[in-house]
Amino acid sequence: MDVEEYKNICNKPNVFQRGLLEASERELVLRHLPSAYHLQEILIDSPISKPRLHNDRKDADYFLVKLDVAKAEEIVEYLVDAEADAVGREGETTPQASHYASLVDVWMRYIDFCDGKAD
């Protein structure tokens, strides 16, 4: 695989960087939610093969996500709750709330992709 092909694959809404999956999984584990298991399974799987001479660090891994929409919607629901919990007392956005909001955005992009609403 060449670099351009790899870049195109990694930019798809159903391909997630390791850090994003780990952050989502961590929140689900903290809340003792069974959806964490699905993300753990993805992270155990092999990441997408990188082109020759590409950064071989683990944090540069990307994974193909194949969750059904219902499971992805559960994940979004839990992350939205975490975002709400992280908002400041007077409704101000905190760095942690912004972090959860960015996770929600990526998962919503995935759901839209699965529903045929996005490329």
PDB file as gemmi writes it, atoms N, CA and C in Angstrom:
CRYST1    1.000    1.000    1.000  90.00  90.00  90.00 P 1                      
ATOM      1  N   MET A   1       0.844  -1.169   0.000  1.00  0.00           N  
ATOM      2  CA  MET A   1       0.000   0.000   0.000  1.00  0.00           C  
ATOM      3  C   MET A   1       0.894   1.238   0.000  1.00  0.00           C  
ATOM      4  N   ASP A   2       0.517   2.228  -0.818  1.00  0.00           N  
ATOM      5  CA  ASP A   2       1.304   3.460  -0.843  1.00  0.00           C  
ATOM      6  C   ASP A   2       0.732   4.471   0.156  1.00  0.00           C  
ATOM      7  N   VAL A   3       1.443   5.536   0.360  1.00  0.00           N  
ATOM      8  CA  VAL A   3       1.085   6.538   1.371  1.00  0.00           C  
ATOM      9  C   VAL A   3      -0.261   7.180   1.073  1.00  0.00           C  
ATOM     10  N   GLU A   4      -0.521   7.500  -0.165  1.00  0.00           N  
ATOM     11  CA  GLU A   4      -1.782   8.150  -0.542  1.00  0.00           C  
ATOM     12  C   GLU A   4      -2.976   7.240  -0.284  1.00  0.00           C  
ATOM     13  N   GLU A   5      -2.853   5.981  -0.625  1.00  0.00           N  
ATOM     14  CA  GLU A   5      -3.929   5.012  -0.368  1.00  0.00           C  
ATOM     15  C   GLU A   5      -4.168   4.875   1.142  1.00  0.00           C  
ATOM     16  N   TYR A   6      -3.102   4.809   1.909  1.00  0.00           N  
ATOM     17  CA  TYR A   6      -3.210   4.714   3.365  1.00  0.00           C  
ATOM     18  C   TYR A   6      -3.923   5.945   3.934  1.00  0.00           C  
ATOM     19  N   LYS A   7      -3.543   7.109   3.460  1.00  0.00           N  
ATOM     20  CA  LYS A   7      -4.153   8.364   3.915  1.00  0.00           C  
ATOM     21  C   LYS A   7      -5.650   8.371   3.610  1.00  0.00           C  
ATOM     22  N   ASN A   8      -6.034   7.940   2.421  1.00  0.00           N  
ATOM     23  CA  ASN A   8      -7.452   7.890   2.038  1.00  0.00           C  
ATOM     24  C   ASN A   8      -8.239   6.928   2.934  1.00  0.00           C  
ATOM     25  N   ILE A   9      -7.650   5.797   3.250  1.00  0.00           N  
ATOM     26  CA  ILE A   9      -8.308   4.821   4.123  1.00  0.00           C  
ATOM     27  C   ILE A   9      -8.485   5.412   5.521  1.00  0.00           C  
ATOM     28  N   CYS A  10      -7.438   6.011   6.049  1.00  0.00           N  
ATOM     29  CA  CYS A  10      -7.469   6.528   7.426  1.00  0.00           C  
ATOM     30  C   CYS A  10      -8.393   7.731   7.590  1.00  0.00           C  
ATOM     31  N   ASN A  11      -8.736   8.404   6.510  1.00  0.00           N  
ATOM     32  CA  ASN A  11      -9.633   9.560   6.578  1.00  0.00           C  
ATOM     33  C   ASN A  11     -11.109   9.189   6.507  1.00  0.00           C  
ATOM     34  N   LYS A  12     -11.412   7.908   6.363  1.00  0.00           N  
ATOM     35  CA  LYS A  12     -12.811   7.485   6.288  1.00  0.00           C  
ATOM     36  C   LYS A  12     -13.441   7.514   7.684  1.00  0.00           C  
ATOM     37  N   PRO A  13     -14.741   7.794   7.758  1.00  0.00           N  
ATOM     38  CA  PRO A  13     -15.417   7.881   9.061  1.00  0.00           C  
ATOM     39  C   PRO A  13     -15.467   6.572   9.841  1.00  0.00           C  
ATOM     40  N   ASN A  14     -15.205   5.450   9.192  1.00  0.00           N  
ATOM     41  CA  ASN A  14     -15.227   4.162   9.896  1.00  0.00           C  
ATOM     42  C   ASN A  14     -13.817   3.687  10.266  1.00  0.00           C  
ATOM     43  N   VAL A  15     -12.866   4.596  10.222  1.00  0.00           N  
ATOM     44  CA  VAL A  15     -11.496   4.298  10.626  1.00  0.00           C  
ATOM     45  C   VAL A  15     -11.130   5.271  11.748  1.00  0.00           C  
ATOM     46  N   PHE A  16     -10.747   4.714  12.892  1.00  0.00           N  
ATOM     47  CA  PHE A  16     -10.486   5.506  14.089  1.00  0.00           C  
ATOM     48  C   PHE A  16      -9.038   5.348  14.525  1.00  0.00           C  
ATOM     49  N   GLN A  17      -8.452   6.444  14.979  1.00  0.00           N  
ATOM     50  CA  GLN A  17      -7.101   6.396  15.532  1.00  0.00           C  
ATOM     51  C   GLN A  17      -7.143   5.719  16.906  1.00  0.00           C  
ATOM     52  N   ARG A  18      -6.069   5.037  17.240  1.00  0.00           N  
ATOM     53  CA  ARG A  18      -5.976   4.309  18.510  1.00  0.00           C  
ATOM     54  C   ARG A  18      -6.374   5.195  19.697  1.00  0.00           C  
ATOM     55  N   GLY A  19      -5.857   6.397  19.782  1.00  0.00           N  
ATOM     56  CA  GLY A  19      -6.132   7.276  20.917  1.00  0.00           C  
ATOM     57  C   GLY A  19      -7.607   7.586  21.081  1.00  0.00           C  
ATOM     58  N   LEU A  20      -8.317   7.746  20.000  1.00  0.00           N  
ATOM     59  CA  LEU A  20      -9.748   8.022  20.073  1.00  0.00           C  
ATOM     60  C   LEU A  20     -10.502   6.808  20.599  1.00  0.00           C  
ATOM     61  N   LEU A  21     -10.162   5.643  20.105  1.00  0.00           N  
ATOM     62  CA  LEU A  21     -10.804   4.416  20.603  1.00  0.00           C  
ATOM     63  C   LEU A  21     -10.479   4.195  22.075  1.00  0.00           C  
ATOM     64  N   GLU A  22      -9.229   4.420  22.452  1.00  0.00           N  
ATOM     65  CA  GLU A  22      -8.839   4.226  23.848  1.00  0.00           C  
ATOM     66  C   GLU A  22      -9.544   5.216  24.767  1.00  0.00           C  
ATOM     67  N   ALA A  23      -9.683   6.464  24.341  1.00  0.00           N  
ATOM     68  CA  ALA A  23     -10.369   7.471  25.160  1.00  0.00           C  
ATOM     69  C   ALA A  23     -11.838   7.113  25.328  1.00  0.00           C  
ATOM     70  N   SER A  24     -12.473   6.654  24.263  1.00  0.00           N  
ATOM     71  CA  SER A  24     -13.877   6.240  24.331  1.00  0.00           C  
ATOM     72  C   SER A  24     -14.020   5.022  25.242  1.00  0.00           C  
ATOM     73  N   GLU A  25     -13.151   4.063  25.060  1.00  0.00           N  
ATOM     74  CA  GLU A  25     -13.190   2.834  25.851  1.00  0.00           C  
ATOM     75  C   GLU A  25     -12.969   3.126  27.331  1.00  0.00           C  
ATOM     76  N   ARG A  26     -12.039   4.016  27.613  1.00  0.00           N  
ATOM     77  CA  ARG A  26     -11.728   4.372  29.002  1.00  0.00           C  
ATOM     78  C   ARG A  26     -12.964   4.940  29.717  1.00  0.00           C  
ATOM     79  N   GLU A  27     -13.703   5.811  29.028  1.00  0.00           N  
ATOM     80  CA  GLU A  27     -14.904   6.389  29.628  1.00  0.00           C  
ATOM     81  C   GLU A  27     -15.966   5.318  29.864  1.00  0.00           C  
ATOM     82  N   LEU A  28     -16.117   4.407  28.934  1.00  0.00           N  
ATOM     83  CA  LEU A  28     -17.119   3.354  29.087  1.00  0.00           C  
ATOM     84  C   LEU A  28     -16.744   2.404  30.231  1.00  0.00           C  
ATOM     85  N   VAL A  29     -15.454   2.122  30.387  1.00  0.00           N  
ATOM     86  CA  VAL A  29     -14.997   1.267  31.483  1.00  0.00           C  
ATOM     87  C   VAL A  29     -15.259   1.956  32.821  1.00  0.00           C  
ATOM     88  N   LEU A  30     -14.966   3.250  32.896  1.00  0.00           N  
ATOM     89  CA  LEU A  30     -15.191   4.002  34.140  1.00  0.00           C  
ATOM     90  C   LEU A  30     -16.659   3.956  34.567  1.00  0.00           C  
ATOM     91  N   ARG A  31     -17.543   3.907  33.597  1.00  0.00           N  
ATOM     92  CA  ARG A  31     -18.974   3.877  33.886  1.00  0.00           C  
ATOM     93  C   ARG A  31     -19.504   2.438  33.954  1.00  0.00           C  
ATOM     94  N   HIS A  32     -18.593   1.478  33.881  1.00  0.00           N  
ATOM     95  CA  HIS A  32     -18.940   0.050  33.971  1.00  0.00           C  
ATOM     96  C   HIS A  32     -19.976  -0.336  32.903  1.00  0.00           C  
ATOM     97  N   LEU A  33     -19.731   0.107  31.675  1.00  0.00           N  
ATOM     98  CA  LEU A  33     -20.683  -0.142  30.592  1.00  0.00           C  
ATOM     99  C   LEU A  33     -20.189  -1.268  29.690  1.00  0.00           C  
ATOM    100  N   PRO A  34     -21.078  -2.164  29.321  1.00  0.00           N  
ATOM    101  CA  PRO A  34     -20.682  -3.303  28.491  1.00  0.00           C  
ATOM    102  C   PRO A  34     -20.192  -2.910  27.100  1.00  0.00           C  
ATOM    103  N   SER A  35     -20.539  -1.729  26.633  1.00  0.00           N  
ATOM    104  CA  SER A  35     -20.078  -1.285  25.316  1.00  0.00           C  
ATOM    105  C   SER A  35     -18.560  -1.185  25.254  1.00  0.00           C  
ATOM    106  N   ALA A  36     -17.906  -1.052  26.404  1.00  0.00           N  
ATOM    107  CA  ALA A  36     -16.442  -0.993  26.431  1.00  0.00           C  
ATOM    108  C   ALA A  36     -15.838  -2.252  25.823  1.00  0.00           C  
ATOM    109  N   TYR A  37     -16.502  -3.368  26.027  1.00  0.00           N  
ATOM    110  CA  TYR A  37     -16.016  -4.645  25.490  1.00  0.00           C  
ATOM    111  C   TYR A  37     -15.857  -4.592  23.973  1.00  0.00           C  
ATOM    112  N   HIS A  38     -16.805  -3.963  23.283  1.00  0.00           N  
ATOM    113  CA  HIS A  38     -16.745  -3.885  21.817  1.00  0.00           C  
ATOM    114  C   HIS A  38     -15.524  -3.081  21.360  1.00  0.00           C  
ATOM    115  N   LEU A  39     -15.212  -2.021  22.095  1.00  0.00           N  
ATOM    116  CA  LEU A  39     -14.040  -1.224  21.735  1.00  0.00           C  
ATOM    117  C   LEU A  39     -12.751  -1.963  22.075  1.00  0.00           C  
ATOM    118  N   GLN A  40     -12.753  -2.708  23.162  1.00  0.00           N  
ATOM    119  CA  GLN A  40     -11.581  -3.515  23.515  1.00  0.00           C  
ATOM    120  C   GLN A  40     -11.300  -4.547  22.434  1.00  0.00           C  
ATOM    121  N   GLU A  41     -12.358  -5.143  21.884  1.00  0.00           N  
ATOM    122  CA  GLU A  41     -12.182  -6.118  20.799  1.00  0.00           C  
ATOM    123  C   GLU A  41     -11.520  -5.478  19.584  1.00  0.00           C  
ATOM    124  N   ILE A  42     -11.941  -4.268  19.247  1.00  0.00           N  
ATOM    125  CA  ILE A  42     -11.351  -3.569  18.100  1.00  0.00           C  
ATOM    126  C   ILE A  42      -9.872  -3.307  18.365  1.00  0.00           C  
ATOM    127  N   LEU A  43      -9.547  -2.849  19.566  1.00  0.00           N  
ATOM    128  CA  LEU A  43      -8.160  -2.520  19.898  1.00  0.00           C  
ATOM    129  C   LEU A  43      -7.260  -3.752  19.962  1.00  0.00           C  
ATOM    130  N   ILE A  44      -7.844  -4.914  20.248  1.00  0.00           N  
ATOM    131  CA  ILE A  44      -7.065  -6.156  20.267  1.00  0.00           C  
ATOM    132  C   ILE A  44      -6.731  -6.584  18.836  1.00  0.00           C  
ATOM    133  N   ASP A  45      -7.620  -6.271  17.913  1.00  0.00           N  
ATOM    134  CA  ASP A  45      -7.421  -6.628  16.520  1.00  0.00           C  
ATOM    135  C   ASP A  45      -6.204  -5.881  15.961  1.00  0.00           C  
ATOM    136  N   SER A  46      -5.712  -6.343  14.847  1.00  0.00           N  
ATOM    137  CA  SER A  46      -4.559  -5.696  14.219  1.00  0.00           C  
ATOM    138  C   SER A  46      -4.973  -4.366  13.599  1.00  0.00           C  
ATOM    139  N   PRO A  47      -4.127  -3.358  13.751  1.00  0.00           N  
ATOM    140  CA  PRO A  47      -4.436  -2.079  13.098  1.00  0.00           C  
ATOM    141  C   PRO A  47      -4.267  -2.196  11.585  1.00  0.00           C  
ATOM    142  N   ILE A  48      -4.716  -1.186  10.888  1.00  0.00           N  
ATOM    143  CA  ILE A  48      -4.546  -1.139   9.434  1.00  0.00           C  
ATOM    144  C   ILE A  48      -3.050  -1.107   9.134  1.00  0.00           C  
ATOM    145  N   SER A  49      -2.641  -1.903   8.162  1.00  0.00           N  
ATOM    146  CA  SER A  49      -1.216  -1.962   7.790  1.00  0.00           C  
ATOM    147  C   SER A  49      -0.749  -0.607   7.288  1.00  0.00           C  
ATOM    148  N   LYS A  50       0.431  -0.226   7.740  1.00  0.00           N  
ATOM    149  CA  LYS A  50       1.001   1.059   7.357  1.00  0.00           C  
ATOM    150  C   LYS A  50       1.909   0.885   6.140  1.00  0.00           C  
ATOM    151  N   PRO A  51       2.051   1.954   5.368  1.00  0.00           N  
ATOM    152  CA  PRO A  51       2.982   1.890   4.237  1.00  0.00           C  
ATOM    153  C   PRO A  51       4.425   1.738   4.731  1.00  0.00           C  
ATOM    154  N   ARG A  52       5.252   1.271   3.862  1.00  0.00           N  
ATOM    155  CA  ARG A  52       6.666   1.140   4.169  1.00  0.00           C  
ATOM    156  C   ARG A  52       7.227   2.497   4.563  1.00  0.00           C  
ATOM    157  N   LEU A  53       8.116   2.520   5.515  1.00  0.00           N  
ATOM    158  CA  LEU A  53       8.776   3.715   6.024  1.00  0.00           C  
ATOM    159  C   LEU A  53       7.826   4.658   6.771  1.00  0.00           C  
ATOM    160  N   HIS A  54       6.655   4.196   7.105  1.00  0.00           N  
ATOM    161  CA  HIS A  54       5.708   5.020   7.865  1.00  0.00           C  
ATOM    162  C   HIS A  54       6.023   4.926   9.349  1.00  0.00           C  
ATOM    163  N   ASN A  55       5.606   5.926  10.108  1.00  0.00           N  
ATOM    164  CA  ASN A  55       5.800   5.946  11.557  1.00  0.00           C  
ATOM    165  C   ASN A  55       5.229   4.664  12.160  1.00  0.00           C  
ATOM    166  N   ASP A  56       6.056   3.901  12.834  1.00  0.00           N  
ATOM    167  CA  ASP A  56       5.629   2.596  13.357  1.00  0.00           C  
ATOM    168  C   ASP A  56       5.210   2.652  14.826  1.00  0.00           C  
ATOM    169  N   ARG A  57       5.065   3.868  15.366  1.00  0.00           N  
ATOM    170  CA  ARG A  57       4.651   3.992  16.767  1.00  0.00           C  
ATOM    171  C   ARG A  57       3.214   3.508  16.934  1.00  0.00           C  
ATOM    172  N   LYS A  58       2.949   2.939  18.087  1.00  0.00           N  
ATOM    173  CA  LYS A  58       1.625   2.394  18.399  1.00  0.00           C  
ATOM    174  C   LYS A  58       0.549   3.481  18.390  1.00  0.00           C  
ATOM    175  N   ASP A  59       0.884   4.690  18.836  1.00  0.00           N  
ATOM    176  CA  ASP A  59      -0.105   5.766  18.891  1.00  0.00           C  
ATOM    177  C   ASP A  59      -0.478   6.282  17.497  1.00  0.00           C  
ATOM    178  N   ALA A  60       0.215   5.817  16.473  1.00  0.00           N  
ATOM    179  CA  ALA A  60      -0.104   6.194  15.097  1.00  0.00           C  
ATOM    180  C   ALA A  60      -0.963   5.131  14.410  1.00  0.00           C  
ATOM    181  N   ASP A  61      -1.460   4.159  15.170  1.00  0.00           N  
ATOM    182  CA  ASP A  61      -2.288   3.083  14.615  1.00  0.00           C  
ATOM    183  C   ASP A  61      -3.703   3.571  14.319  1.00  0.00           C  
ATOM    184  N   TYR A  62      -4.274   3.017  13.266  1.00  0.00           N  
ATOM    185  CA  TYR A  62      -5.670   3.245  12.895  1.00  0.00           C  
ATOM    186  C   TYR A  62      -6.368   1.898  12.789  1.00  0.00           C  
ATOM    187  N   PHE A  63      -7.644   1.877  13.162  1.00  0.00           N  
ATOM    188  CA  PHE A  63      -8.417   0.645  13.162  1.00  0.00           C  
ATOM    189  C   PHE A  63      -9.714   0.825  12.390  1.00  0.00           C  
ATOM    190  N   LEU A  64     -10.077  -0.211  11.655  1.00  0.00           N  
ATOM    191  CA  LEU A  64     -11.363  -0.234  10.968  1.00  0.00           C  
ATOM    192  C   LEU A  64     -12.431  -0.611  11.988  1.00  0.00           C  
ATOM    193  N   VAL A  65     -13.454   0.218  12.118  1.00  0.00           N  
ATOM    194  CA  VAL A  65     -14.528  -0.007  13.073  1.00  0.00           C  
ATOM    195  C   VAL A  65     -15.731  -0.577  12.319  1.00  0.00           C  
ATOM    196  N   LYS A  66     -16.264  -1.672  12.847  1.00  0.00           N  
ATOM    197  CA  LYS A  66     -17.404  -2.344  12.218  1.00  0.00           C  
ATOM    198  C   LYS A  66     -18.515  -2.586  13.239  1.00  0.00           C  
ATOM    199  N   LEU A  67     -18.831  -1.585  14.034  1.00  0.00           N  
ATOM    200  CA  LEU A  67     -19.920  -1.712  15.004  1.00  0.00           C  
ATOM    201  C   LEU A  67     -21.241  -1.392  14.333  1.00  0.00           C  
ATOM    202  N   ASP A  68     -22.299  -2.070  14.772  1.00  0.00           N  
ATOM    203  CA  ASP A  68     -23.602  -1.700  14.229  1.00  0.00           C  
ATOM    204  C   ASP A  68     -24.017  -0.355  14.819  1.00  0.00           C  
ATOM    205  N   VAL A  69     -24.947   0.295  14.154  1.00  0.00           N  
ATOM    206  CA  VAL A  69     -25.354   1.643  14.530  1.00  0.00           C  
ATOM    207  C   VAL A  69     -25.898   1.691  15.957  1.00  0.00           C  
ATOM    208  N   ALA A  70     -26.638   0.683  16.360  1.00  0.00           N  
ATOM    209  CA  ALA A  70     -27.211   0.683  17.712  1.00  0.00           C  
ATOM    210  C   ALA A  70     -26.110   0.736  18.778  1.00  0.00           C  
ATOM    211  N   LYS A  71     -25.039  -0.015  18.588  1.00  0.00           N  
ATOM    212  CA  LYS A  71     -23.930   0.014  19.549  1.00  0.00           C  
ATOM    213  C   LYS A  71     -23.220   1.363  19.525  1.00  0.00           C  
ATOM    214  N   ALA A  72     -23.036   1.910  18.338  1.00  0.00           N  
ATOM    215  CA  ALA A  72     -22.403   3.232  18.229  1.00  0.00           C  
ATOM    216  C   ALA A  72     -23.274   4.300  18.885  1.00  0.00           C  
ATOM    217  N   GLU A  73     -24.585   4.180  18.743  1.00  0.00           N  
ATOM    218  CA  GLU A  73     -25.489   5.139  19.380  1.00  0.00           C  
ATOM    219  C   GLU A  73     -25.427   5.032  20.902  1.00  0.00           C  
ATOM    220  N   GLU A  74     -25.258   3.820  21.424  1.00  0.00           N  
ATOM    221  CA  GLU A  74     -25.080   3.644  22.869  1.00  0.00           C  
ATOM    222  C   GLU A  74     -23.816   4.353  23.350  1.00  0.00           C  
ATOM    223  N   ILE A  75     -22.753   4.202  22.586  1.00  0.00           N  
ATOM    224  CA  ILE A  75     -21.493   4.847  22.931  1.00  0.00           C  
ATOM    225  C   ILE A  75     -21.680   6.365  22.953  1.00  0.00           C  
ATOM    226  N   VAL A  76     -22.351   6.895  21.935  1.00  0.00           N  
ATOM    227  CA  VAL A  76     -22.604   8.339  21.879  1.00  0.00           C  
ATOM    228  C   VAL A  76     -23.414   8.789  23.086  1.00  0.00           C  
ATOM    229  N   GLU A  77     -24.424   8.022  23.435  1.00  0.00           N  
ATOM    230  CA  GLU A  77     -25.262   8.375  24.586  1.00  0.00           C  
ATOM    231  C   GLU A  77     -24.422   8.500  25.858  1.00  0.00           C  
ATOM    232  N   TYR A  78     -23.541   7.545  26.082  1.00  0.00           N  
ATOM    233  CA  TYR A  78     -22.695   7.573  27.268  1.00  0.00           C  
ATOM    234  C   TYR A  78     -21.692   8.726  27.227  1.00  0.00           C  
ATOM    235  N   LEU A  79     -21.150   9.001  26.043  1.00  0.00           N  
ATOM    236  CA  LEU A  79     -20.198  10.102  25.924  1.00  0.00           C  
ATOM    237  C   LEU A  79     -20.881  11.457  26.094  1.00  0.00           C  
ATOM    238  N   VAL A  80     -22.121  11.568  25.628  1.00  0.00           N  
ATOM    239  CA  VAL A  80     -22.883  12.805  25.839  1.00  0.00           C  
ATOM    240  C   VAL A  80     -23.114  13.022  27.327  1.00  0.00           C  
ATOM    241  N   ASP A  81     -23.416  11.944  28.047  1.00  0.00           N  
ATOM    242  CA  ASP A  81     -23.576  12.041  29.507  1.00  0.00           C  
ATOM    243  C   ASP A  81     -22.274  12.504  30.164  1.00  0.00           C  
ATOM    244  N   ALA A  82     -21.159  11.948  29.710  1.00  0.00           N  
ATOM    245  CA  ALA A  82     -19.862  12.337  30.264  1.00  0.00           C  
ATOM    246  C   ALA A  82     -19.574  13.809  29.965  1.00  0.00           C  
ATOM    247  N   GLU A  83     -19.932  14.244  28.757  1.00  0.00           N  
ATOM    248  CA  GLU A  83     -19.750  15.657  28.399  1.00  0.00           C  
ATOM    249  C   GLU A  83     -20.576  16.550  29.328  1.00  0.00           C  
ATOM    250  N   ALA A  84     -21.832  16.172  29.533  1.00  0.00           N  
ATOM    251  CA  ALA A  84     -22.709  16.957  30.415  1.00  0.00           C  
ATOM    252  C   ALA A  84     -22.155  17.009  31.834  1.00  0.00           C  
ATOM    253  N   ASP A  85     -21.633  15.889  32.317  1.00  0.00           N  
ATOM    254  CA  ASP A  85     -21.052  15.842  33.662  1.00  0.00           C  
ATOM    255  C   ASP A  85     -19.819  16.740  33.787  1.00  0.00           C  
ATOM    256  N   ALA A  86     -19.146  16.976  32.661  1.00  0.00           N  
ATOM    257  CA  ALA A  86     -17.899  17.742  32.678  1.00  0.00           C  
ATOM    258  C   ALA A  86     -18.106  19.247  32.493  1.00  0.00           C  
ATOM    259  N   VAL A  87     -19.318  19.658  32.188  1.00  0.00           N  
ATOM    260  CA  VAL A  87     -19.596  21.085  32.021  1.00  0.00           C  
ATOM    261  C   VAL A  87     -19.483  21.754  33.391  1.00  0.00           C  
ATOM    262  N   GLY A  88     -18.976  22.976  33.395  1.00  0.00           N  
ATOM    263  CA  GLY A  88     -18.797  23.708  34.642  1.00  0.00           C  
ATOM    264  C   GLY A  88     -20.116  24.027  35.328  1.00  0.00           C  
ATOM    265  N   ARG A  89     -20.030  24.434  36.568  1.00  0.00           N  
ATOM    266  CA  ARG A  89     -21.224  24.709  37.394  1.00  0.00           C  
ATOM    267  C   ARG A  89     -22.137  25.765  36.792  1.00  0.00           C  
ATOM    268  N   GLU A  90     -21.558  26.703  36.091  1.00  0.00           N  
ATOM    269  CA  GLU A  90     -22.364  27.772  35.501  1.00  0.00           C  
ATOM    270  C   GLU A  90     -22.601  27.540  34.020  1.00  0.00           C  
ATOM    271  N   GLY A  91     -22.432  26.294  33.584  1.00  0.00           N  
ATOM    272  CA  GLY A  91     -22.696  25.928  32.197  1.00  0.00           C  
ATOM    273  C   GLY A  91     -21.565  26.211  31.233  1.00  0.00           C  
ATOM    274  N   GLU A  92     -20.415  26.603  31.763  1.00  0.00           N  
ATOM    275  CA  GLU A  92     -19.295  26.913  30.876  1.00  0.00           C  
ATOM    276  C   GLU A  92     -18.618  25.621  30.404  1.00  0.00           C  
ATOM    277  N   THR A  93     -18.099  25.694  29.207  1.00  0.00           N  
ATOM    278  CA  THR A  93     -17.379  24.561  28.640  1.00  0.00           C  
ATOM    279  C   THR A  93     -16.029  24.437  29.334  1.00  0.00           C  
ATOM    280  N   THR A  94     -15.681  23.226  29.675  1.00  0.00           N  
ATOM    281  CA  THR A  94     -14.378  22.943  30.276  1.00  0.00           C  
ATOM    282  C   THR A  94     -13.540  22.176  29.255  1.00  0.00           C  
ATOM    283  N   PRO A  95     -12.238  22.083  29.454  1.00  0.00           N  
ATOM    284  CA  PRO A  95     -11.422  21.280  28.539  1.00  0.00           C  
ATOM    285  C   PRO A  95     -11.909  19.824  28.458  1.00  0.00           C  
ATOM    286  N   GLN A  96     -12.323  19.282  29.583  1.00  0.00           N  
ATOM    287  CA  GLN A  96     -12.805  17.903  29.584  1.00  0.00           C  
ATOM    288  C   GLN A  96     -14.114  17.775  28.797  1.00  0.00           C  
ATOM    289  N   ALA A  97     -15.011  18.739  28.956  1.00  0.00           N  
ATOM    290  CA  ALA A  97     -16.264  18.722  28.190  1.00  0.00           C  
ATOM    291  C   ALA A  97     -15.975  18.833  26.694  1.00  0.00           C  
ATOM    292  N   SER A  98     -15.025  19.660  26.330  1.00  0.00           N  
ATOM    293  CA  SER A  98     -14.633  19.788  24.918  1.00  0.00           C  
ATOM    294  C   SER A  98     -14.074  18.484  24.378  1.00  0.00           C  
ATOM    295  N   HIS A  99     -13.303  17.805  25.208  1.00  0.00           N  
ATOM    296  CA  HIS A  99     -12.737  16.503  24.816  1.00  0.00           C  
ATOM    297  C   HIS A  99     -13.866  15.513  24.506  1.00  0.00           C  
ATOM    298  N   TYR A 100     -14.838  15.432  25.418  1.00  0.00           N  
ATOM    299  CA  TYR A 100     -15.960  14.522  25.180  1.00  0.00           C  
ATOM    300  C   TYR A 100     -16.770  14.942  23.957  1.00  0.00           C  
ATOM    301  N   ALA A 101     -16.937  16.233  23.768  1.00  0.00           N  
ATOM    302  CA  ALA A 101     -17.683  16.722  22.600  1.00  0.00           C  
ATOM    303  C   ALA A 101     -16.988  16.298  21.303  1.00  0.00           C  
ATOM    304  N   SER A 102     -15.650  16.342  21.291  1.00  0.00           N  
ATOM    305  CA  SER A 102     -14.931  15.922  20.084  1.00  0.00           C  
ATOM    306  C   SER A 102     -15.094  14.420  19.841  1.00  0.00           C  
ATOM    307  N   LEU A 103     -15.143  13.622  20.918  1.00  0.00           N  
ATOM    308  CA  LEU A 103     -15.392  12.183  20.756  1.00  0.00           C  
ATOM    309  C   LEU A 103     -16.796  11.948  20.204  1.00  0.00           C  
ATOM    310  N   VAL A 104     -17.763  12.671  20.736  1.00  0.00           N  
ATOM    311  CA  VAL A 104     -19.147  12.545  20.254  1.00  0.00           C  
ATOM    312  C   VAL A 104     -19.207  12.885  18.771  1.00  0.00           C  
ATOM    313  N   ASP A 105     -18.519  13.948  18.358  1.00  0.00           N  
ATOM    314  CA  ASP A 105     -18.530  14.345  16.939  1.00  0.00           C  
ATOM    315  C   ASP A 105     -18.016  13.234  16.034  1.00  0.00           C  
ATOM    316  N   VAL A 106     -16.927  12.590  16.438  1.00  0.00           N  
ATOM    317  CA  VAL A 106     -16.348  11.520  15.616  1.00  0.00           C  
ATOM    318  C   VAL A 106     -17.301  10.331  15.544  1.00  0.00           C  
ATOM    319  N   TRP A 107     -17.903   9.968  16.673  1.00  0.00           N  
ATOM    320  CA  TRP A 107     -18.851   8.847  16.669  1.00  0.00           C  
ATOM    321  C   TRP A 107     -20.102   9.184  15.864  1.00  0.00           C  
ATOM    322  N   MET A 108     -20.559  10.428  15.913  1.00  0.00           N  
ATOM    323  CA  MET A 108     -21.727  10.819  15.117  1.00  0.00           C  
ATOM    324  C   MET A 108     -21.398  10.765  13.622  1.00  0.00           C  
ATOM    325  N   ARG A 109     -20.190  11.133  13.271  1.00  0.00           N  
ATOM    326  CA  ARG A 109     -19.745  11.032  11.871  1.00  0.00           C  
ATOM    327  C   ARG A 109     -19.779   9.564  11.426  1.00  0.00           C  
ATOM    328  N   TYR A 110     -19.354   8.676  12.314  1.00  0.00           N  
ATOM    329  CA  TYR A 110     -19.391   7.239  12.024  1.00  0.00           C  
ATOM    330  C   TYR A 110     -20.839   6.779  11.812  1.00  0.00           C  
ATOM    331  N   ILE A 111     -21.741   7.189  12.692  1.00  0.00           N  
ATOM    332  CA  ILE A 111     -23.155   6.797  12.575  1.00  0.00           C  
ATOM    333  C   ILE A 111     -23.735   7.313  11.269  1.00  0.00           C  
ATOM    334  N   ASP A 112     -23.453   8.571  10.934  1.00  0.00           N  
ATOM    335  CA  ASP A 112     -23.935   9.124   9.669  1.00  0.00           C  
ATOM    336  C   ASP A 112     -23.393   8.325   8.478  1.00  0.00           C  
ATOM    337  N   PHE A 113     -22.135   7.945   8.556  1.00  0.00           N  
ATOM    338  CA  PHE A 113     -21.514   7.135   7.497  1.00  0.00           C  
ATOM    339  C   PHE A 113     -22.258   5.788   7.363  1.00  0.00           C  
ATOM    340  N   CYS A 114     -22.522   5.139   8.492  1.00  0.00           N  
ATOM    341  CA  CYS A 114     -23.200   3.850   8.471  1.00  0.00           C  
ATOM    342  C   CYS A 114     -24.624   3.977   7.936  1.00  0.00           C  
ATOM    343  N   ASP A 115     -25.262   5.105   8.232  1.00  0.00           N  
ATOM    344  CA  ASP A 115     -26.632   5.340   7.776  1.00  0.00           C  
ATOM    345  C   ASP A 115     -26.678   5.867   6.347  1.00  0.00           C  
ATOM    346  N   GLY A 116     -25.512   6.029   5.726  1.00  0.00           N  
ATOM    347  CA  GLY A 116     -25.471   6.513   4.350  1.00  0.00           C  
ATOM    348  C   GLY A 116     -25.629   8.009   4.215  1.00  0.00           C  
ATOM    349  N   LYS A 117     -25.468   8.753   5.309  1.00  0.00           N  
ATOM    350  CA  LYS A 117     -25.640  10.199   5.289  1.00  0.00           C  
ATOM    351  C   LYS A 117     -24.330  10.941   5.042  1.00  0.00           C  
ATOM    352  N   ALA A 118     -23.227  10.208   5.038  1.00  0.00           N  
ATOM    353  CA  ALA A 118     -21.910  10.830   4.825  1.00  0.00           C  
ATOM    354  C   ALA A 118     -21.048   9.869   4.033  1.00  0.00           C  
ATOM    355  N   ASP A 119     -20.009  10.417   3.434  1.00  0.00           N  
ATOM    356  CA  ASP A 119     -19.059   9.577   2.663  1.00  0.00           C  
ATOM    357  C   ASP A 119     -18.003   8.996   3.555  1.00  0.00           C  
TER     358      ASP A 119                                                      
END                                                                             
